[in-house]
């Protein structure tokens, strides 16, 4: 996924949220755009020539949680900060992030691998079920020839893990150049209901 594409998608999703939400964004460099909201943007800082003063993405994620956000957004997870994001999501805090992957299922697999970089005491027995229960929707975007960007797949994890693999159902896939509803629905609807949404009604209108 191209960097501009990812931040554009995240910014568009944030724009569709409730205007009363307090949003904290965490990025290596400022790219996300959050307009007309109660928002705080945090950015990493490189170490000085003396090797001091560095502010890492992991530290910013932890600091963001102290600011009582209604939604936490990490511009991109690449390393151990994915663990801190997962722990926040697992505690019930709404949030989202971007990640480099070839497809939606690969994104889930990678998100199960990156937290292992946080230390030897972190293993897949904890990470995989946490990813399965914390991630509700995966949106896969790609940059195609000519610079055009498009959504090619939307996947909904079921929350179940079979033989170490997270089960997920495709909700939308690219068919003949068009994003089409597969007929499937997210199996976990609690968070949708809390937001006042019924996936069956929303997706039913697209049939």
Secondary structure, DSSP 4 states (H G I P E B T S, - for coil): --HHHHHHHHHHHHHTS-TT-EEEEEESS------SSEEEEEE-B---TTS---B-HHHHHHHHHTT--SEEEES---STHHHHHHHHHHTT-EEEE----SSHHHHHHHHHHHGGGG-TT--HHHHHHHHHHH---EEEEEEPTTS-EEEEEEEEEEEEEETTEEEEEEEEEEETTEEEE-S---S--HHHHHTT--HHHHHHTT-
